Structure formats: structure tokens, C-alpha cells
Amino acid sequence: MTTNLAIHTPSIVLLPVVAVGSGLGMIAYGTYGIIEGFKNSIEASQFR
């Protein structure tokens, strides 16, 4: 029973870490996309 728990514990610990990591990645990617879009709109307005 103890070995079974020891096998499952890493996956239980890993799941939230992966979820948080991918969440942060999505936030960072989204922020980067917003910043790039903002820069592009500023550049477009300057060229007019």
C-alpha cells in the first residue's frame, strides 16, 4: 500500500505544477501578444 502511494505521489504533486506552469505560460504569451499588438497599432498610427 505504501509503495502504491509512493508511485502516485509524484504525479499528484506534478499535476498542479504543470497546470500552474502552463497557466503562467499562457498569461505570458497573452501579455506578449497584447504588447506586440499595441506596438503595431502605435507604429501604424505613426505612419499615417
mmCIF entry with sequence, helices, sheets and N, C-alpha, C, O atoms, coordinates in Angstrom:
data_MODEL
# 
_entry.id   MODEL 
# 
_entity.id                         1 
_entity.type                       polymer 
_entity.pdbx_number_of_molecules   1 
# 
_entity_poly.entity_id                      1 
_entity_poly.type                           'polypeptide(L)' 
_entity_poly.nstd_linkage                   no 
_entity_poly.nstd_monomer                   no 
_entity_poly.pdbx_seq_one_letter_code       MTTNLAIHTPSIVLLPVVAVGSGLGMIAYGTYGIIEGFKNSIEASQFR 
_entity_poly.pdbx_seq_one_letter_code_can   MTTNLAIHTPSIVLLPVVAVGSGLGMIAYGTYGIIEGFKNSIEASQFR 
_entity_poly.pdbx_strand_id                 A 
# 
loop_
_entity_poly_seq.entity_id 
_entity_poly_seq.num 
_entity_poly_seq.mon_id 
_entity_poly_seq.hetero 
1 1  MET n 
1 2  THR n 
1 3  THR n 
1 4  ASN n 
1 5  LEU n 
1 6  ALA n 
1 7  ILE n 
1 8  HIS n 
1 9  THR n 
1 10 PRO n 
1 11 SER n 
1 12 ILE n 
1 13 VAL n 
1 14 LEU n 
1 15 LEU n 
1 16 PRO n 
1 17 VAL n 
1 18 VAL n 
1 19 ALA n 
1 20 VAL n 
1 21 GLY n 
1 22 SER n 
1 23 GLY n 
1 24 LEU n 
1 25 GLY n 
1 26 MET n 
1 27 ILE n 
1 28 ALA n 
1 29 TYR n 
1 30 GLY n 
1 31 THR n 
1 32 TYR n 
1 33 GLY n 
1 34 ILE n 
1 35 ILE n 
1 36 GLU n 
1 37 GLY n 
1 38 PHE n 
1 39 LYS n 
1 40 ASN n 
1 41 SER n 
1 42 ILE n 
1 43 GLU n 
1 44 ALA n 
1 45 SER n 
1 46 GLN n 
1 47 PHE n 
1 48 ARG n 
# 
_struct_asym.id          A 
_struct_asym.entity_id   1 
# 
_struct_conf.conf_type_id            HELX_P 
_struct_conf.id                      HELX_P1 
_struct_conf.pdbx_PDB_helix_id       AA1 
_struct_conf.beg_label_comp_id       THR 
_struct_conf.beg_label_asym_id       A 
_struct_conf.beg_label_seq_id        2 
_struct_conf.pdbx_beg_PDB_ins_code   ? 
_struct_conf.end_label_comp_id       PHE 
_struct_conf.end_label_asym_id       A 
_struct_conf.end_label_seq_id        47 
_struct_conf.pdbx_end_PDB_ins_code   ? 
_struct_conf.beg_auth_comp_id        THR 
_struct_conf.beg_auth_asym_id        A 
_struct_conf.beg_auth_seq_id         2 
_struct_conf.end_auth_comp_id        PHE 
_struct_conf.end_auth_asym_id        A 
_struct_conf.end_auth_seq_id         47 
_struct_conf.pdbx_PDB_helix_class    1 
_struct_conf.details                 ? 
_struct_conf.pdbx_PDB_helix_length   46 
# 
_struct_conf_type.id          HELX_P 
_struct_conf_type.criteria    ? 
_struct_conf_type.reference   ? 
# 
loop_
_atom_site.group_PDB 
_atom_site.id 
_atom_site.type_symbol 
_atom_site.label_atom_id 
_atom_site.label_alt_id 
_atom_site.label_comp_id 
_atom_site.label_asym_id 
_atom_site.label_entity_id 
_atom_site.label_seq_id 
_atom_site.pdbx_PDB_ins_code 
_atom_site.Cartn_x 
_atom_site.Cartn_y 
_atom_site.Cartn_z 
_atom_site.occupancy 
_atom_site.B_iso_or_equiv 
_atom_site.pdbx_formal_charge 
_atom_site.auth_seq_id 
_atom_site.auth_comp_id 
_atom_site.auth_asym_id 
_atom_site.auth_atom_id 
_atom_site.pdbx_PDB_model_num 
ATOM 1   N N  . MET A 1 1  ? 0.839  -1.205 0.000   1.00 0.00 ? 1  MET A N  1 
ATOM 2   C CA . MET A 1 1  ? 0.000  0.000  0.000   1.00 0.00 ? 1  MET A CA 1 
ATOM 3   C C  . MET A 1 1  ? 0.875  1.257  0.000   1.00 0.00 ? 1  MET A C  1 
ATOM 4   O O  . MET A 1 1  ? 0.583  2.227  -0.700  1.00 0.00 ? 1  MET A O  1 
ATOM 5   N N  . THR A 1 2  ? 1.948  1.228  0.791   1.00 0.00 ? 2  THR A N  1 
ATOM 6   C CA . THR A 1 2  ? 2.827  2.398  0.887   1.00 0.00 ? 2  THR A CA 1 
ATOM 7   C C  . THR A 1 2  ? 3.550  2.650  -0.441  1.00 0.00 ? 2  THR A C  1 
ATOM 8   O O  . THR A 1 2  ? 3.700  3.797  -0.861  1.00 0.00 ? 2  THR A O  1 
ATOM 9   N N  . THR A 1 3  ? 3.994  1.577  -1.097  1.00 0.00 ? 3  THR A N  1 
ATOM 10  C CA . THR A 1 3  ? 4.684  1.713  -2.393  1.00 0.00 ? 3  THR A CA 1 
ATOM 11  C C  . THR A 1 3  ? 3.729  2.275  -3.441  1.00 0.00 ? 3  THR A C  1 
ATOM 12  O O  . THR A 1 3  ? 4.124  3.082  -4.283  1.00 0.00 ? 3  THR A O  1 
ATOM 13  N N  . ASN A 1 4  ? 2.474  1.844  -3.383  1.00 0.00 ? 4  ASN A N  1 
ATOM 14  C CA . ASN A 1 4  ? 1.463  2.334  -4.317  1.00 0.00 ? 4  ASN A CA 1 
ATOM 15  C C  . ASN A 1 4  ? 1.294  3.844  -4.158  1.00 0.00 ? 4  ASN A C  1 
ATOM 16  O O  . ASN A 1 4  ? 1.191  4.568  -5.148  1.00 0.00 ? 4  ASN A O  1 
ATOM 17  N N  . LEU A 1 5  ? 1.267  4.311  -2.920  1.00 0.00 ? 5  LEU A N  1 
ATOM 18  C CA . LEU A 1 5  ? 1.137  5.734  -2.621  1.00 0.00 ? 5  LEU A CA 1 
ATOM 19  C C  . LEU A 1 5  ? 2.379  6.485  -3.105  1.00 0.00 ? 5  LEU A C  1 
ATOM 20  O O  . LEU A 1 5  ? 2.279  7.576  -3.666  1.00 0.00 ? 5  LEU A O  1 
ATOM 21  N N  . ALA A 1 6  ? 3.544  5.886  -2.880  1.00 0.00 ? 6  ALA A N  1 
ATOM 22  C CA . ALA A 1 6  ? 4.806  6.499  -3.303  1.00 0.00 ? 6  ALA A CA 1 
ATOM 23  C C  . ALA A 1 6  ? 4.873  6.663  -4.820  1.00 0.00 ? 6  ALA A C  1 
ATOM 24  O O  . ALA A 1 6  ? 5.459  7.623  -5.321  1.00 0.00 ? 6  ALA A O  1 
ATOM 25  N N  . ILE A 1 7  ? 4.279  5.735  -5.536  1.00 0.00 ? 7  ILE A N  1 
ATOM 26  C CA . ILE A 1 7  ? 4.246  5.811  -7.011  1.00 0.00 ? 7  ILE A CA 1 
ATOM 27  C C  . ILE A 1 7  ? 3.299  6.934  -7.459  1.00 0.00 ? 7  ILE A C  1 
ATOM 28  O O  . ILE A 1 7  ? 3.590  7.649  -8.418  1.00 0.00 ? 7  ILE A O  1 
ATOM 29  N N  . HIS A 1 8  ? 2.181  7.084  -6.770  1.00 0.00 ? 8  HIS A N  1 
ATOM 30  C CA . HIS A 1 8  ? 1.175  8.069  -7.186  1.00 0.00 ? 8  HIS A CA 1 
ATOM 31  C C  . HIS A 1 8  ? 1.471  9.490  -6.704  1.00 0.00 ? 8  HIS A C  1 
ATOM 32  O O  . HIS A 1 8  ? 0.987  10.455 -7.294  1.00 0.00 ? 8  HIS A O  1 
ATOM 33  N N  . THR A 1 9  ? 2.263  9.624  -5.635  1.00 0.00 ? 9  THR A N  1 
ATOM 34  C CA . THR A 1 9  ? 2.536  10.950 -5.075  1.00 0.00 ? 9  THR A CA 1 
ATOM 35  C C  . THR A 1 9  ? 3.214  11.896 -6.069  1.00 0.00 ? 9  THR A C  1 
ATOM 36  O O  . THR A 1 9  ? 2.788  13.047 -6.170  1.00 0.00 ? 9  THR A O  1 
ATOM 37  N N  . PRO A 1 10 ? 4.249  11.472 -6.810  1.00 0.00 ? 10 PRO A N  1 
ATOM 38  C CA . PRO A 1 10 ? 4.880  12.405 -7.758  1.00 0.00 ? 10 PRO A CA 1 
ATOM 39  C C  . PRO A 1 10 ? 3.910  12.962 -8.797  1.00 0.00 ? 10 PRO A C  1 
ATOM 40  O O  . PRO A 1 10 ? 3.964  14.149 -9.118  1.00 0.00 ? 10 PRO A O  1 
ATOM 41  N N  . SER A 1 11 ? 3.030  12.122 -9.322  1.00 0.00 ? 11 SER A N  1 
ATOM 42  C CA . SER A 1 11 ? 2.063  12.580 -10.320 1.00 0.00 ? 11 SER A CA 1 
ATOM 43  C C  . SER A 1 11 ? 1.065  13.564 -9.691  1.00 0.00 ? 11 SER A C  1 
ATOM 44  O O  . SER A 1 11 ? 0.645  14.519 -10.344 1.00 0.00 ? 11 SER A O  1 
ATOM 45  N N  . ILE A 1 12 ? 0.688  13.333 -8.433  1.00 0.00 ? 12 ILE A N  1 
ATOM 46  C CA . ILE A 1 12 ? -0.227 14.229 -7.713  1.00 0.00 ? 12 ILE A CA 1 
ATOM 47  C C  . ILE A 1 12 ? 0.447  15.590 -7.495  1.00 0.00 ? 12 ILE A C  1 
ATOM 48  O O  . ILE A 1 12 ? -0.190 16.635 -7.625  1.00 0.00 ? 12 ILE A O  1 
ATOM 49  N N  . VAL A 1 13 ? 1.726  15.562 -7.166  1.00 0.00 ? 13 VAL A N  1 
ATOM 50  C CA . VAL A 1 13 ? 2.478  16.798 -6.952  1.00 0.00 ? 13 VAL A CA 1 
ATOM 51  C C  . VAL A 1 13 ? 2.734  17.498 -8.289  1.00 0.00 ? 13 VAL A C  1 
ATOM 52  O O  . VAL A 1 13 ? 2.690  18.725 -8.376  1.00 0.00 ? 13 VAL A O  1 
ATOM 53  N N  . LEU A 1 14 ? 3.001  16.708 -9.319  1.00 0.00 ? 14 LEU A N  1 
ATOM 54  C CA . LEU A 1 14 ? 3.369  17.248 -10.632 1.00 0.00 ? 14 LEU A CA 1 
ATOM 55  C C  . LEU A 1 14 ? 2.196  17.925 -11.338 1.00 0.00 ? 14 LEU A C  1 
ATOM 56  O O  . LEU A 1 14 ? 2.386  18.931 -12.022 1.00 0.00 ? 14 LEU A O  1 
ATOM 57  N N  . LEU A 1 15 ? 1.002  17.393 -11.183 1.00 0.00 ? 15 LEU A N  1 
ATOM 58  C CA . LEU A 1 15 ? -0.166 17.945 -11.890 1.00 0.00 ? 15 LEU A CA 1 
ATOM 59  C C  . LEU A 1 15 ? -0.390 19.437 -11.620 1.00 0.00 ? 15 LEU A C  1 
ATOM 60  O O  . LEU A 1 15 ? -0.532 20.195 -12.579 1.00 0.00 ? 15 LEU A O  1 
ATOM 61  N N  . PRO A 1 16 ? -0.428 19.896 -10.361 1.00 0.00 ? 16 PRO A N  1 
ATOM 62  C CA . PRO A 1 16 ? -0.599 21.335 -10.113 1.00 0.00 ? 16 PRO A CA 1 
ATOM 63  C C  . PRO A 1 16 ? 0.563  22.165 -10.642 1.00 0.00 ? 16 PRO A C  1 
ATOM 64  O O  . PRO A 1 16 ? 0.365  23.269 -11.149 1.00 0.00 ? 16 PRO A O  1 
ATOM 65  N N  . VAL A 1 17 ? 1.771  21.634 -10.524 1.00 0.00 ? 17 VAL A N  1 
ATOM 66  C CA . VAL A 1 17 ? 2.958  22.346 -11.025 1.00 0.00 ? 17 VAL A CA 1 
ATOM 67  C C  . VAL A 1 17 ? 2.850  22.549 -12.532 1.00 0.00 ? 17 VAL A C  1 
ATOM 68  O O  . VAL A 1 17 ? 3.111  23.643 -13.035 1.00 0.00 ? 17 VAL A O  1 
ATOM 69  N N  . VAL A 1 18 ? 2.465  21.498 -13.253 1.00 0.00 ? 18 VAL A N  1 
ATOM 70  C CA . VAL A 1 18 ? 2.292  21.588 -14.708 1.00 0.00 ? 18 VAL A CA 1 
ATOM 71  C C  . VAL A 1 18 ? 1.161  22.553 -15.043 1.00 0.00 ? 18 VAL A C  1 
ATOM 72  O O  . VAL A 1 18 ? 1.273  23.360 -15.966 1.00 0.00 ? 18 VAL A O  1 
ATOM 73  N N  . ALA A 1 19 ? 0.071  22.462 -14.286 1.00 0.00 ? 19 ALA A N  1 
ATOM 74  C CA . ALA A 1 19 ? -1.076 23.339 -14.530 1.00 0.00 ? 19 ALA A CA 1 
ATOM 75  C C  . ALA A 1 19 ? -0.706 24.809 -14.309 1.00 0.00 ? 19 ALA A C  1 
ATOM 76  O O  . ALA A 1 19 ? -1.056 25.669 -15.118 1.00 0.00 ? 19 ALA A O  1 
ATOM 77  N N  . VAL A 1 20 ? -0.007 25.090 -13.225 1.00 0.00 ? 20 VAL A N  1 
ATOM 78  C CA . VAL A 1 20 ? 0.424  26.462 -12.918 1.00 0.00 ? 20 VAL A CA 1 
ATOM 79  C C  . VAL A 1 20 ? 1.427  26.939 -13.968 1.00 0.00 ? 20 VAL A C  1 
ATOM 80  O O  . VAL A 1 20 ? 1.347  28.070 -14.447 1.00 0.00 ? 20 VAL A O  1 
ATOM 81  N N  . GLY A 1 21 ? 2.367  26.071 -14.317 1.00 0.00 ? 21 GLY A N  1 
ATOM 82  C CA . GLY A 1 21 ? 3.379  26.406 -15.328 1.00 0.00 ? 21 GLY A CA 1 
ATOM 83  C C  . GLY A 1 21 ? 2.760  26.749 -16.670 1.00 0.00 ? 21 GLY A C  1 
ATOM 84  O O  . GLY A 1 21 ? 3.126  27.746 -17.292 1.00 0.00 ? 21 GLY A O  1 
ATOM 85  N N  . SER A 1 22 ? 1.818  25.922 -17.119 1.00 0.00 ? 22 SER A N  1 
ATOM 86  C CA . SER A 1 22 ? 1.167  26.185 -18.400 1.00 0.00 ? 22 SER A CA 1 
ATOM 87  C C  . SER A 1 22 ? 0.283  27.426 -18.317 1.00 0.00 ? 22 SER A C  1 
ATOM 88  O O  . SER A 1 22 ? 0.158  28.174 -19.287 1.00 0.00 ? 22 SER A O  1 
ATOM 89  N N  . GLY A 1 23 ? -0.328 27.638 -17.151 1.00 0.00 ? 23 GLY A N  1 
ATOM 90  C CA . GLY A 1 23 ? -1.143 28.844 -16.929 1.00 0.00 ? 23 GLY A CA 1 
ATOM 91  C C  . GLY A 1 23 ? -0.298 30.097 -17.030 1.00 0.00 ? 23 GLY A C  1 
ATOM 92  O O  . GLY A 1 23 ? -0.684 31.065 -17.686 1.00 0.00 ? 23 GLY A O  1 
ATOM 93  N N  . LEU A 1 24 ? 0.867  30.079 -16.373 1.00 0.00 ? 24 LEU A N  1 
ATOM 94  C CA . LEU A 1 24 ? 1.784  31.222 -16.439 1.00 0.00 ? 24 LEU A CA 1 
ATOM 95  C C  . LEU A 1 24 ? 2.276  31.429 -17.864 1.00 0.00 ? 24 LEU A C  1 
ATOM 96  O O  . LEU A 1 24 ? 2.403  32.562 -18.328 1.00 0.00 ? 24 LEU A O  1 
ATOM 97  N N  . GLY A 1 25 ? 2.550  30.331 -18.550 1.00 0.00 ? 25 GLY A N  1 
ATOM 98  C CA . GLY A 1 25 ? 2.970  30.412 -19.951 1.00 0.00 ? 25 GLY A CA 1 
ATOM 99  C C  . GLY A 1 25 ? 1.917  31.071 -20.825 1.00 0.00 ? 25 GLY A C  1 
ATOM 100 O O  . GLY A 1 25 ? 2.236  31.911 -21.666 1.00 0.00 ? 25 GLY A O  1 
ATOM 101 N N  . MET A 1 26 ? 0.661  30.692 -20.625 1.00 0.00 ? 26 MET A N  1 
ATOM 102 C CA . MET A 1 26 ? -0.443 31.280 -21.381 1.00 0.00 ? 26 MET A CA 1 
ATOM 103 C C  . MET A 1 26 ? -0.590 32.767 -21.073 1.00 0.00 ? 26 MET A C  1 
ATOM 104 O O  . MET A 1 26 ? -0.824 33.572 -21.975 1.00 0.00 ? 26 MET A O  1 
ATOM 105 N N  . ILE A 1 27 ? -0.452 33.135 -19.782 1.00 0.00 ? 27 ILE A N  1 
ATOM 106 C CA . ILE A 1 27 ? -0.544 34.540 -19.370 1.00 0.00 ? 27 ILE A CA 1 
ATOM 107 C C  . ILE A 1 27 ? 0.583  35.347 -20.012 1.00 0.00 ? 27 ILE A C  1 
ATOM 108 O O  . ILE A 1 27 ? 0.358  36.429 -20.555 1.00 0.00 ? 27 ILE A O  1 
ATOM 109 N N  . ALA A 1 28 ? 1.801  34.804 -19.938 1.00 0.00 ? 28 ALA A N  1 
ATOM 110 C CA . ALA A 1 28 ? 2.966  35.486 -20.523 1.00 0.00 ? 28 ALA A CA 1 
ATOM 111 C C  . ALA A 1 28 ? 2.782  35.646 -22.035 1.00 0.00 ? 28 ALA A C  1 
ATOM 112 O O  . ALA A 1 28 ? 3.064  36.711 -22.585 1.00 0.00 ? 28 ALA A O  1 
ATOM 113 N N  . TYR A 1 29 ? 2.313  34.601 -22.702 1.00 0.00 ? 29 TYR A N  1 
ATOM 114 C CA . TYR A 1 29 ? 2.096  34.640 -24.145 1.00 0.00 ? 29 TYR A CA 1 
ATOM 115 C C  . TYR A 1 29 ? 1.001  35.650 -24.503 1.00 0.00 ? 29 TYR A C  1 
ATOM 116 O O  . TYR A 1 29 ? 1.130  36.399 -25.472 1.00 0.00 ? 29 TYR A O  1 
ATOM 117 N N  . GLY A 1 30 ? -0.067 35.661 -23.719 1.00 0.00 ? 30 GLY A N  1 
ATOM 118 C CA . GLY A 1 30 ? -1.165 36.603 -23.933 1.00 0.00 ? 30 GLY A CA 1 
ATOM 119 C C  . GLY A 1 30 ? -0.712 38.039 -23.738 1.00 0.00 ? 30 GLY A C  1 
ATOM 120 O O  . GLY A 1 30 ? -1.053 38.915 -24.533 1.00 0.00 ? 30 GLY A O  1 
ATOM 121 N N  . THR A 1 31 ? 0.062  38.287 -22.674 1.00 0.00 ? 31 THR A N  1 
ATOM 122 C CA . THR A 1 31 ? 0.598  39.625 -22.401 1.00 0.00 ? 31 THR A CA 1 
ATOM 123 C C  . THR A 1 31 ? 1.514  40.069 -23.534 1.00 0.00 ? 31 THR A C  1 
ATOM 124 O O  . THR A 1 31 ? 1.444  41.210 -23.990 1.00 0.00 ? 31 THR A O  1 
ATOM 125 N N  . TYR A 1 32 ? 2.372  39.160 -23.983 1.00 0.00 ? 32 TYR A N  1 
ATOM 126 C CA . TYR A 1 32 ? 3.278  39.447 -25.101 1.00 0.00 ? 32 TYR A CA 1 
ATOM 127 C C  . TYR A 1 32 ? 2.480  39.802 -26.362 1.00 0.00 ? 32 TYR A C  1 
ATOM 128 O O  . TYR A 1 32 ? 2.826  40.744 -27.076 1.00 0.00 ? 32 TYR A O  1 
ATOM 129 N N  . GLY A 1 33 ? 1.431  39.056 -26.625 1.00 0.00 ? 33 GLY A N  1 
ATOM 130 C CA . GLY A 1 33 ? 0.572  39.320 -27.783 1.00 0.00 ? 33 GLY A CA 1 
ATOM 131 C C  . GLY A 1 33 ? -0.089 40.689 -27.698 1.00 0.00 ? 33 GLY A C  1 
ATOM 132 O O  . GLY A 1 33 ? -0.168 41.403 -28.698 1.00 0.00 ? 33 GLY A O  1 
ATOM 133 N N  . ILE A 1 34 ? -0.569 41.062 -26.503 1.00 0.00 ? 34 ILE A N  1 
ATOM 134 C CA . ILE A 1 34 ? -1.197 42.373 -26.288 1.00 0.00 ? 34 ILE A CA 1 
ATOM 135 C C  . ILE A 1 34 ? -0.174 43.489 -26.524 1.00 0.00 ? 34 ILE A C  1 
ATOM 136 O O  . ILE A 1 34 ? -0.467 44.480 -27.194 1.00 0.00 ? 34 ILE A O  1 
ATOM 137 N N  . ILE A 1 35 ? 1.037  43.314 -25.960 1.00 0.00 ? 35 ILE A N  1 
ATOM 138 C CA . ILE A 1 35 ? 2.099  44.316 -26.102 1.00 0.00 ? 35 ILE A CA 1 
ATOM 139 C C  . ILE A 1 35 ? 2.482  44.464 -27.584 1.00 0.00 ? 35 ILE A C  1 
ATOM 140 O O  . ILE A 1 35 ? 2.613  45.583 -28.080 1.00 0.00 ? 35 ILE A O  1 
ATOM 141 N N  . GLU A 1 36 ? 2.659  43.347 -28.283 1.00 0.00 ? 36 GLU A N  1 
ATOM 142 C CA . GLU A 1 36 ? 3.019  43.391 -29.705 1.00 0.00 ? 36 GLU A CA 1 
ATOM 143 C C  . GLU A 1 36 ? 1.922  44.063 -30.525 1.00 0.00 ? 36 GLU A C  1 
ATOM 144 O O  . GLU A 1 36 ? 2.209  44.870 -31.410 1.00 0.00 ? 36 GLU A O  1 
ATOM 145 N N  . GLY A 1 37 ? 0.673  43.733 -30.232 1.00 0.00 ? 37 GLY A N  1 
ATOM 146 C CA . GLY A 1 37 ? -0.459 44.355 -30.925 1.00 0.00 ? 37 GLY A CA 1 
ATOM 147 C C  . GLY A 1 37 ? -0.512 45.858 -30.657 1.00 0.00 ? 37 GLY A C  1 
ATOM 148 O O  . GLY A 1 37 ? -0.807 46.645 -31.557 1.00 0.00 ? 37 GLY A O  1 
ATOM 149 N N  . PHE A 1 38 ? -0.228 46.247 -29.425 1.00 0.00 ? 38 PHE A N  1 
ATOM 150 C CA . PHE A 1 38 ? -0.208 47.646 -29.029 1.00 0.00 ? 38 PHE A CA 1 
ATOM 151 C C  . PHE A 1 38 ? 0.899  48.391 -29.768 1.00 0.00 ? 38 PHE A C  1 
ATOM 152 O O  . PHE A 1 38 ? 0.687  49.493 -30.275 1.00 0.00 ? 38 PHE A O  1 
ATOM 153 N N  . LYS A 1 39 ? 2.082  47.780 -29.825 1.00 0.00 ? 39 LYS A N  1 
ATOM 154 C CA . LYS A 1 39 ? 3.221  48.369 -30.551 1.00 0.00 ? 39 LYS A CA 1 
ATOM 155 C C  . LYS A 1 39 ? 2.882  48.540 -32.030 1.00 0.00 ? 39 LYS A C  1 
ATOM 156 O O  . LYS A 1 39 ? 3.160  49.582 -32.624 1.00 0.00 ? 39 LYS A O  1 
ATOM 157 N N  . ASN A 1 40 ? 2.279  47.507 -32.616 1.00 0.00 ? 40 ASN A N  1 
ATOM 158 C CA . ASN A 1 40 ? 1.920  47.556 -34.037 1.00 0.00 ? 40 ASN A CA 1 
ATOM 159 C C  . ASN A 1 40 ? 0.906  48.654 -34.305 1.00 0.00 ? 40 ASN A C  1 
ATOM 160 O O  . ASN A 1 40 ? 1.000  49.335 -35.326 1.00 0.00 ? 40 ASN A O  1 
ATOM 161 N N  . SER A 1 41 ? -0.064 48.844 -33.414 1.00 0.00 ? 41 SER A N  1 
ATOM 162 C CA . SER A 1 41 ? -1.072 49.887 -33.601 1.00 0.00 ? 41 SER A CA 1 
ATOM 163 C C  . SER A 1 41 ? -0.447 51.280 -33.458 1.00 0.00 ? 41 SER A C  1 
ATOM 164 O O  . SER A 1 41 ? -0.840 52.208 -34.164 1.00 0.00 ? 41 SER A O  1 
ATOM 165 N N  . ILE A 1 42 ? 0.522  51.429 -32.549 1.00 0.00 ? 42 ILE A N  1 
ATOM 166 C CA . ILE A 1 42 ? 1.239  52.699 -32.387 1.00 0.00 ? 42 ILE A CA 1 
ATOM 167 C C  . ILE A 1 42 ? 2.035  53.004 -33.665 1.00 0.00 ? 42 ILE A C  1 
ATOM 168 O O  . ILE A 1 42 ? 2.000  54.123 -34.176 1.00 0.00 ? 42 ILE A O  1 
ATOM 169 N N  . GLU A 1 43 ? 2.751  51.994 -34.169 1.00 0.00 ? 43 GLU A N  1 
ATOM 170 C CA . GLU A 1 43 ? 3.540  52.159 -35.397 1.00 0.00 ? 43 GLU A CA 1 
ATOM 171 C C  . GLU A 1 43 ? 2.627  52.508 -36.574 1.00 0.00 ? 43 GLU A C  1 
ATOM 172 O O  . GLU A 1 43 ? 2.957  53.377 -37.382 1.00 0.00 ? 43 GLU A O  1 
ATOM 173 N N  . ALA A 1 44 ? 1.494  51.838 -36.668 1.00 0.00 ? 44 ALA A N  1 
ATOM 174 C CA . ALA A 1 44 ? 0.545  52.087 -37.756 1.00 0.00 ? 44 ALA A CA 1 
ATOM 175 C C  . ALA A 1 44 ? 0.013  53.524 -37.679 1.00 0.00 ? 44 ALA A C  1 
ATOM 176 O O  . ALA A 1 44 ? -0.144 54.177 -38.711 1.00 0.00 ? 44 ALA A O  1 
ATOM 177 N N  . SER A 1 45 ? -0.265 54.018 -36.475 1.00 0.00 ? 45 SER A N  1 
ATOM 178 C CA . SER A 1 45 ? -0.782 55.377 -36.316 1.00 0.00 ? 45 SER A CA 1 
ATOM 179 C C  . SER A 1 45 ? 0.300  56.421 -36.605 1.00 0.00 ? 45 SER A C  1 
ATOM 180 O O  . SER A 1 45 ? -0.007 57.529 -37.045 1.00 0.00 ? 45 SER A O  1 
ATOM 181 N N  . GLN A 1 46 ? 1.565  56.067 -36.358 1.00 0.00 ? 46 GLN A N  1 
ATOM 182 C CA . GLN A 1 46 ? 2.666  56.989 -36.650 1.00 0.00 ? 46 GLN A CA 1 
ATOM 183 C C  . GLN A 1 46 ? 2.901  57.111 -38.158 1.00 0.00 ? 46 GLN A C  1 
ATOM 184 O O  . GLN A 1 46 ? 3.277  58.181 -38.638 1.00 0.00 ? 46 GLN A O  1 
ATOM 185 N N  . PHE A 1 47 ? 2.683  56.034 -38.903 1.00 0.00 ? 47 PHE A N  1 
ATOM 186 C CA . PHE A 1 47 ? 2.946  56.035 -40.349 1.00 0.00 ? 47 PHE A CA 1 
ATOM 187 C C  . PHE A 1 47 ? 1.867  56.788 -41.133 1.00 0.00 ? 47 PHE A C  1 
ATOM 188 O O  . PHE A 1 47 ? 2.082  57.161 -42.286 1.00 0.00 ? 47 PHE A O  1 
ATOM 189 N N  . ARG A 1 48 ? 0.711  57.008 -40.509 1.00 0.00 ? 48 ARG A N  1 
ATOM 190 C CA . ARG A 1 48 ? -0.380 57.669 -41.219 1.00 0.00 ? 48 ARG A CA 1 
ATOM 191 C C  . ARG A 1 48 ? -0.060 59.113 -41.549 1.00 0.00 ? 48 ARG A C  1 
ATOM 192 O O  . ARG A 1 48 ? -0.882 59.806 -42.148 1.00 0.00 ? 48 ARG A O  1 
# 
